[in-house]
Amino acid sequence: MNLETVPDIDETTQHRLLADEQRRFVITSLQTARSGVDMTLDEITAHLERAAERTRSEHIGSRRDLRCRLHHVHLPMLADAGLLDYDAEKKRVRLGAPWAVTASAETP
């Protein structure tokens, strides 16, 4: 995960964005998805729950709380930074333009 490929994100913002495990997971999930494929809020929530189970992470809380945090905090924060596009009304997420090019180049 390299924010240096994204223009106009200073080091302080990079650290703030990547400080949270859930935001890192969202970015990684979108990067590993096939290029141009949207993910739903429910899909990202389910992926994050499975990752938490594998790592025995206890701090994600209930599914409802996790979904709420993603919808109101993490996804808007990442969208504001230009890392992803989040349609809050449709609850669909897509990798932002700067990384979409990088992800498509890395996808076989």
C-alpha positions as CSV (number, residue, x, y, z in Angstrom):
1,M,0.0,0.0,0.0
2,N,1.7,3.1,-1.2
3,L,0.2,6.5,-0.9
4,E,3.2,8.1,-2.6
5,T,1.5,7.3,-6.0
6,V,-1.4,9.6,-5.0
7,P,-0.8,13.3,-5.7
8,D,-1.3,16.0,-3.1
9,I,-1.4,13.8,0.0
10,D,1.1,15.1,2.5
11,E,2.9,12.8,5.0
12,T,0.7,13.8,7.9
13,T,-2.5,13.0,6.0
14,Q,-1.0,9.7,4.9
15,H,-0.3,8.7,8.5
16,R,-3.7,9.8,9.6
17,L,-5.4,7.8,6.8
18,L,-3.4,4.7,7.4
19,A,-3.4,4.8,11.2
20,D,-6.7,2.9,11.4
21,E,-6.6,-0.8,10.6
22,Q,-10.1,-0.7,9.1
23,R,-9.2,2.1,6.6
24,R,-6.1,0.1,5.6
25,F,-8.3,-3.0,5.0
26,V,-10.8,-1.0,2.9
27,I,-7.9,0.2,0.6
28,T,-6.4,-3.2,0.4
29,S,-9.7,-4.8,-0.5
30,L,-10.4,-2.4,-3.2
31,Q,-6.8,-2.7,-4.6
32,T,-7.2,-6.5,-4.8
33,A,-10.6,-6.4,-6.4
34,R,-10.7,-6.5,-10.1
35,S,-10.1,-3.1,-11.7
36,G,-13.2,-1.0,-12.1
37,V,-15.3,-3.2,-9.9
38,D,-17.5,-1.5,-7.3
39,M,-17.9,-3.1,-3.8
40,T,-21.0,-2.5,-1.7
41,L,-20.8,-1.3,1.9
42,D,-22.2,-4.7,2.9
43,E,-19.4,-6.6,1.0
44,I,-16.7,-4.4,2.6
45,T,-18.3,-5.0,6.0
46,A,-18.3,-8.7,5.5
47,H,-14.7,-8.8,4.3
48,L,-13.6,-6.8,7.3
49,E,-15.5,-9.1,9.7
50,R,-13.8,-12.2,8.1
51,A,-10.3,-10.5,8.4
52,A,-11.0,-9.7,12.0
53,E,-11.9,-13.3,12.7
54,R,-8.7,-14.5,11.0
55,T,-6.6,-12.1,13.1
56,R,-8.7,-12.5,16.2
57,S,-9.2,-8.8,16.3
58,E,-11.7,-8.0,19.0
59,H,-12.1,-4.3,18.6
60,I,-14.4,-4.2,15.5
61,G,-17.6,-4.4,17.6
62,S,-20.9,-5.6,16.2
63,R,-21.6,-5.8,12.4
64,R,-24.0,-2.9,12.8
65,D,-21.4,-0.7,14.5
66,L,-18.8,-1.6,12.0
67,R,-21.1,-0.8,9.1
68,C,-22.0,2.5,10.7
69,R,-18.3,3.4,11.2
70,L,-17.5,2.6,7.6
71,H,-20.4,4.6,6.3
72,H,-20.1,7.7,8.5
73,V,-16.3,7.8,9.2
74,H,-13.9,5.7,7.2
75,L,-15.3,5.7,3.7
76,P,-16.1,9.5,3.7
77,M,-12.6,10.2,5.0
78,L,-10.9,8.1,2.3
79,A,-13.2,9.7,-0.3
80,D,-12.4,13.2,0.9
81,A,-8.7,12.3,0.3
82,G,-9.5,11.2,-3.2
83,L,-8.5,7.6,-2.6
84,L,-11.9,6.1,-3.4
85,D,-15.3,7.1,-4.6
86,Y,-18.1,6.5,-2.2
87,D,-21.7,6.9,-3.2
88,A,-23.3,7.1,0.3
89,E,-26.8,7.0,-1.2
90,K,-26.2,3.7,-3.1
91,K,-23.7,2.5,-0.6
92,R,-21.2,1.6,-3.3
93,V,-17.4,2.1,-3.2
94,R,-14.9,2.2,-6.0
95,L,-11.1,2.7,-5.9
96,G,-10.3,6.4,-6.6
97,A,-8.9,7.5,-9.9
98,P,-5.3,7.8,-8.8
99,W,-5.1,4.2,-7.6
100,A,-7.5,2.8,-10.2
101,V,-4.7,3.2,-12.8
102,T,-2.1,1.6,-10.4
103,A,-4.5,-1.3,-9.5
104,S,-5.3,-2.0,-13.1
105,A,-1.7,-2.2,-14.0
106,E,-1.0,-4.6,-11.2
107,T,-4.0,-6.9,-11.9
108,P,-3.2,-9.8,-14.2
